[in-house]
Amino acid sequence: MSIDLSFCRAQFPALRLSVLDKPAVFFDGPGGTQVPQSVVDAVAGYLAFENSNTHGAFLTSRKTDARLDEARVAMADFLGAEPAEIAFGANMTTLNYILSRALARNLKKGDRVIVTQLDHEANRGPWMALEETGAEVVQCKVDLDTCTLDMADMRQKITPNTRIVAVGYASNAVGTINDVTTICRWAREVGATSIVDAVHYAAHGPIDVREIGCDYLVCSAYKFFGPHVGVMYGRKGPFTDLVPYKLLPQSPDVPEKIETGTLNHEGIAGVTPAVDFIASIGQRYPELAEEWCGCAPMSPRRRHIIAGMRAISAYEERLARRVWNVLNATPGVTVYGLDPDHPRTPTFSFSVEGATARQVAEFLGDRGIFVWAGDFFATTLVRMLCGSGKVVRIGLAPYNTDEEVCRLEAALNEFVERPR
């Protein structure tokens, strides 16, 4: 079906920014999306009229408690979880380190921890550091021709002494979507704890933690139209048994026991409208939820979220094919990863012969086209792909347009044809 998300653009104040009298093109979404006005209003409104710490006996504190409760419900709807399974933190990296320290309590010499070469370092570093416990950290291989995980290698390495399996839902560098459901099943079969990094994937498709079967899943609201807030899902059983490092007066109960210090309340206040923005898209395409979840019992907002994410995915997939074709038709450009006929997000990394990634990004940026240059903390993968260790990255969001892809095509051709 034809998906039209043009109505979205009016909701994003950042899109009024111009460079050289032309609207800015935000192809930087994988580093963080822009936010709708509803999120701006929620953050500003909290700071202006509800700013307080929690659990007090007065109005603003009670309102703060309510904002946190609302955000837990919103994220539970977003992930297919229960509100008590939703924790917040400074960012995904911090939450993952807290989680790794807690799980390290039960590790011993000879235990195995699995990570992958495809992942963001935030889902590698916290687990690789567990070598100090005597555990063996093993890296699952990646096929550099396709930028996909070697699933046979993964299956072989998840042995009976495996205690932790950490895997990304999708690569923030090359867009590869991994079969996390199968990997988490393999982890369960040997009694290992599974952790899924959904930071990149969360902006591009519906998530169902029950279907995945993971023990923990981490993501960040600023990747899907919200503020800079980290989110962790913990399956009730393992999360209840988890013993994190915490201060004496901190609640021993889920989900608060992993939420160290005072949280970013104004950011959390912006999480709910970010989720509701996605749900508002789904209200226009309710049939997309029916195709995905049938008659399964769930809240109306959960259904709208699923429909919204599927609409976003369909819209981005069409646009991604155009970007893929533009990149592959540009002389001297090498694109890394799978073509759009395979499971992937609309995120593309590439290099240009005879130019550094920074030179390409600056040339495009001067023309109002915002892209990233670097390794995006997918350091291991990018170093394996590219001798320089730096690539250019373009990522799409539902506010991007065909006209913006045309501008990208013209600018890239101008770059490769420039006098040298």
C-alpha positions in Angstrom: 0.0 0.0 0.0 1.1 3.6 -0.5 2.2 5.3 2.6 2.2 9.1 2.7 4.0 10.6 5.8 4.3 14.1 4.4 2.1 15.4 7.2 4.8 14.6 9.6 7.2 17.4 8.5 5.0 20.2 9.9 5.4 18.7 13.4 9.2 19.1 13.5 10.3 22.7 14.2 13.9 21.8 13.3 12.9 21.4 9.7 12.4 25.1 9.4 16.2 25.5 9.6 17.8 26.6 6.3 21.3 26.6 4.8 22.0 28.9 1.9 18.3 29.7 1.7 17.4 26.1 1.3 15.8 23.8 3.9 18.3 21.7 5.8 18.3 18.0 5.0 18.5 15.9 8.1 20.1 12.6 7.0 21.7 12.3 10.4 18.9 10.4 12.0 21.0 7.4 13.1 22.9 9.7 15.4 19.6 11.0 16.8 16.4 12.0 15.2 14.8 15.5 15.4 11.8 15.8 17.8 8.2 16.9 17.2 6.8 20.0 18.8 4.8 17.9 21.3 8.1 16.6 22.8 9.5 20.2 23.0 6.4 21.3 24.8 6.4 18.4 27.2 10.1 19.0 28.2 9.6 22.8 28.5 6.3 22.3 30.4 7.8 20.0 32.9 10.7 22.3 33.6 8.4 25.3 33.9 5.6 23.9 36.0 6.4 20.4 37.4 10.1 20.4 38.2 10.8 18.4 41.3 12.4 15.3 42.7 10.3 12.2 43.3 8.1 10.8 46.1 7.4 14.1 47.8 4.2 15.1 49.6 3.5 18.1 47.4 2.1 18.9 44.0 5.1 19.2 41.7 6.7 16.0 43.2 3.4 14.1 42.7 3.3 15.4 39.1 6.9 14.2 38.6 5.9 10.7 39.9 3.0 10.7 37.5 5.2 11.7 34.5 7.6 8.8 35.3 4.6 6.4 35.6 3.2 7.6 32.3 6.5 7.1 30.5 6.9 3.5 31.8 3.4 2.7 30.5 4.3 4.4 27.1 7.5 2.4 26.8 5.8 -0.8 27.9 3.3 -0.2 25.0 6.3 0.5 22.7 8.1 -2.7 23.5 5.2 -5.1 24.3 6.2 -5.2 28.0 4.8 -4.4 31.4 5.4 -1.0 33.1 7.3 -2.6 36.0 9.8 -4.0 33.4 10.8 -0.6 32.2 13.8 1.3 33.7 15.3 4.6 32.7 18.9 5.8 32.8 21.3 8.4 31.5 21.7 6.5 28.2 21.9 3.0 26.9 25.6 2.8 27.5 25.3 3.6 31.2 22.4 1.2 31.7 24.4 -1.5 29.9 27.4 -1.0 32.2 25.2 -1.1 35.3 23.7 -4.3 34.0 27.0 -5.9 33.1 28.4 -5.1 36.6 25.4 -6.7 38.2 25.6 -9.9 36.0 29.3 -10.1 36.7 28.6 -11.0 40.3 27.6 -14.5 39.2 30.4 -15.1 36.7 33.4 -17.4 37.4 36.5 -18.5 35.6 35.5 -20.6 32.5 32.2 -19.0 32.0 31.6 -17.7 28.4 30.3 -14.3 27.3 29.3 -13.8 23.6 29.6 -10.5 21.7 29.7 -9.8 18.0 32.0 -7.9 15.6 29.0 -6.2 14.1 27.8 -4.3 17.2 28.1 -0.8 18.5 30.8 -0.6 21.2 28.2 0.1 23.8 27.1 -3.5 23.4 30.7 -4.8 23.3 32.7 -2.8 25.8 30.6 -3.5 28.9 30.7 -7.3 28.2 34.3 -7.5 27.0 35.3 -5.9 30.3 34.0 -9.0 32.1 37.2 -10.8 31.2 38.5 -9.4 34.5 36.2 -11.9 36.2 38.0 -14.8 34.6 35.2 -15.3 32.1 36.0 -16.0 28.4 34.7 -13.3 26.0 34.2 -14.7 22.5 33.4 -12.6 19.5 31.0 -13.8 16.8 32.3 -13.3 13.3 30.8 -11.0 10.7 30.8 -11.6 6.9 32.4 -8.5 5.5 31.0 -9.0 2.0 27.4 -8.8 3.3 28.0 -7.2 6.7 25.9 -9.9 8.3 26.5 -12.1 11.3 27.9 -15.6 10.7 25.0 -17.4 12.3 26.7 -20.8 12.1 29.7 -19.3 14.0 27.3 -17.9 16.6 25.4 -21.2 17.0 28.7 -23.0 17.5 30.0 -20.6 20.1 26.9 -20.6 22.3 28.1 -23.6 24.3 26.7 -25.0 27.6 29.1 -22.9 29.6 27.8 -19.6 28.0 26.3 -17.3 30.6 25.7 -14.1 28.6 24.9 -13.4 24.9 24.9 -9.7 23.8 23.7 -8.9 20.3 22.4 -5.9 18.4 19.0 -5.8 16.8 20.4 -3.8 13.9 23.7 -2.3 12.9 23.9 1.5 13.4 26.7 1.6 10.8 25.4 -0.5 7.9 21.8 -1.2 8.8 21.9 -5.0 9.0 19.0 -6.5 10.9 19.9 -9.5 12.9 17.8 -12.6 13.7 17.7 -11.8 17.4 14.7 -14.1 18.1 16.8 -17.1 17.0 19.9 -16.0 18.9 17.9 -15.4 22.1 16.4 -18.9 21.7 19.9 -20.4 21.4 20.8 -18.5 24.6 17.8 -19.8 26.5 18.6 -23.4 25.5 21.9 -23.2 27.4 20.5 -21.1 30.3 22.4 -17.9 29.2 21.2 -14.4 29.8 20.4 -12.6 26.5 20.8 -8.8 26.0 19.5 -7.1 22.8 20.8 -3.6 21.8 17.8 -2.1 20.0 19.1 1.5 20.0 19.3 1.7 16.2 16.4 -0.6 15.3 13.9 1.0 17.6 13.3 3.9 15.1 12.6 1.7 12.2 10.3 -1.2 13.1 8.0 -2.6 15.8 9.5 -4.4 18.7 7.9 -7.3 20.7 10.1 -8.4 23.6 7.9 -11.4 24.3 8.3 -12.6 20.7 12.1 -12.0 20.8 12.4 -13.8 24.1 15.2 -11.7 25.4 16.0 -11.2 29.1 17.0 -7.6 28.6 16.6 -5.0 25.8 18.1 -1.5 25.8 17.3 1.5 23.6 17.5 5.3 23.7 14.5 7.6 23.2 16.5 10.2 21.3 16.7 7.7 18.4 13.0 7.6 18.0 11.9 11.3 18.2 12.4 11.8 22.0 14.9 13.3 24.4 18.3 11.9 25.5 17.1 9.2 27.8 18.2 5.6 28.0 15.6 2.8 28.4 16.0 -0.7 29.6 13.5 -3.6 29.5 14.1 -6.3 32.0 12.0 -9.5 31.9 10.3 -9.7 35.2 11.9 -12.9 36.4 15.6 -12.2 35.8 15.1 -8.5 36.5 13.6 -9.3 39.9 16.6 -11.6 40.7 19.2 -9.1 39.5 21.4 -7.7 42.2 22.8 -4.4 40.9 25.2 -2.1 42.8 23.1 0.5 44.5 23.0 3.0 47.3 21.5 1.9 50.7 18.3 4.0 50.5 17.7 3.1 46.8 14.6 0.9 46.3 15.4 -2.8 46.1 12.4 -3.3 43.8 12.1 -3.4 40.0 12.4 -1.2 38.1 13.9 1.4 40.4 16.7 -0.7 41.7 18.8 -0.2 38.6 18.0 3.6 38.3 20.9 5.1 40.1 20.7 8.7 41.3 18.1 11.3 40.2 16.9 10.6 36.7 16.5 13.1 33.9 12.9 13.9 34.7 12.3 16.5 32.0 13.7 14.0 29.4 11.5 11.3 30.6 8.5 13.7 30.4 9.3 13.9 26.7 9.3 10.1 26.2 5.5 9.7 26.3 4.8 12.3 23.5 7.6 10.7 21.4 5.8 7.4 21.6 2.4 9.0 21.0 3.8 10.7 17.9 4.5 7.2 16.4 1.0 6.1 17.5 -0.5 9.0 15.8 1.0 7.8 12.5 -0.5 4.4 13.2 -4.0 5.8 13.7 -3.9 6.7 10.0 -3.0 3.1 9.0 -4.8 0.8 11.4 -4.8 -2.1 8.9 -1.0 -2.4 9.3 -1.5 -3.5 12.9 -4.1 -6.1 12.0 -1.6 -7.7 9.5 1.1 -7.9 12.2 -0.7 -8.9 15.4 -4.1 -10.2 14.4 -6.5 -10.5 17.3 -3.8 -10.6 20.0 -4.9 -8.7 23.2 -3.1 -5.4 23.6 -3.8 -1.8 24.4 -5.2 0.5 21.7 -1.9 2.5 21.9 0.2 -0.6 21.4 -1.8 -1.4 18.2 -1.3 2.2 17.0 2.4 2.0 17.7 2.8 -1.2 15.7 0.8 0.3 12.8 2.9 3.5 13.0 6.2 1.6 13.0 5.1 -0.5 10.1 4.1 2.6 8.2 7.4 4.3 9.0 9.2 1.1 7.8 7.3 1.0 4.5 7.9 4.6 3.8 11.6 4.5 4.6 12.1 1.3 2.6 10.9 3.0 -0.6 13.1 6.0 0.1 16.0 3.8 1.0 15.9 2.1 -2.4 16.3 5.5 -4.0 19.3 6.3 -1.8 20.9 2.9 -2.5 20.5 3.5 -6.3 22.0 7.0 -6.0 25.0 5.8 -4.1 25.7 2.9 -6.4 25.3 5.1 -9.5 27.8 7.7 -8.2 31.4 7.1 -9.6 34.0 6.2 -7.0 31.5 5.4 -4.3 31.7 2.1 -2.3 28.6 1.2 -0.3 28.9 -1.3 2.6 26.3 -3.9 3.5 23.2 -5.4 2.1 21.0 -4.1 -0.6 17.4 -3.1 0.2 16.0 -6.5 -0.8 17.4 -7.9 2.4 16.4 -7.2 6.0 18.0 -3.9 6.9 17.2 -0.4 8.2 17.5 2.7 5.9 21.0 3.4 7.0 23.9 3.4 4.6 27.7 3.8 5.1 30.0 4.5 2.1 33.3 5.8 1.1 34.4 7.9 -1.9 37.6 7.1 -3.7 40.3 9.7 -3.2 38.4 11.5 -0.4 38.2 11.3 3.3 34.8 10.7 5.0 35.2 14.1 6.7 35.7 15.9 3.3 32.6 14.3 1.9 30.5 15.2 5.0 31.8 18.8 5.0 31.0 19.3 1.3 27.5 18.0 1.8 27.1 19.9 5.1 28.0 23.2 3.4 25.1 22.5 1.0 22.7 21.9 3.8 22.8 18.1 3.7 23.6 16.8 7.2 25.4 13.4 7.3 27.8 11.8 9.6 31.5 10.9 9.1 33.4 8.5 11.4 32.9 5.1 12.8 29.8 5.9 14.9 31.1 3.7 17.8 30.7 0.7 15.5 34.5 0.9 15.7 35.4 -2.8 15.2 33.2 -3.2 12.2 34.2 0.0 10.4 37.9 -0.7 11.0 37.4 -4.1 9.4 35.6 -2.7 6.4 37.6 0.4 5.7 41.4 1.0 6.0 40.8 4.5 7.2 38.4 3.4 9.9 36.0 6.2 8.8 33.0 6.2 6.5 30.2 8.5 5.6 26.7 7.6 6.9 23.3 8.5 5.7 20.2 7.5 7.6 16.5 8.1 6.8 13.6 9.1 9.0 9.9 9.6 8.2 10.4 13.3 7.8 12.8 12.8 4.8 11.6 13.2 1.3 12.2 12.3 -2.4 13.2 15.9 -3.1 15.9 15.6 -0.4 17.3 12.5 -2.1 17.4 14.4 -5.4 19.5 17.1 -3.6 21.8 14.4 -2.3 22.3 13.0 -5.8 23.2 16.3 -7.2 25.6 17.2 -4.4 27.4 13.8 -4.6 27.8 14.2 -8.3 29.1 17.7 -7.8 31.6 16.4 -5.3 33.0 13.6 -7.4 33.2 15.9 -10.5 34.9 18.8 -8.7 38.4 19.8 -9.9 41.1 18.1 -7.9 
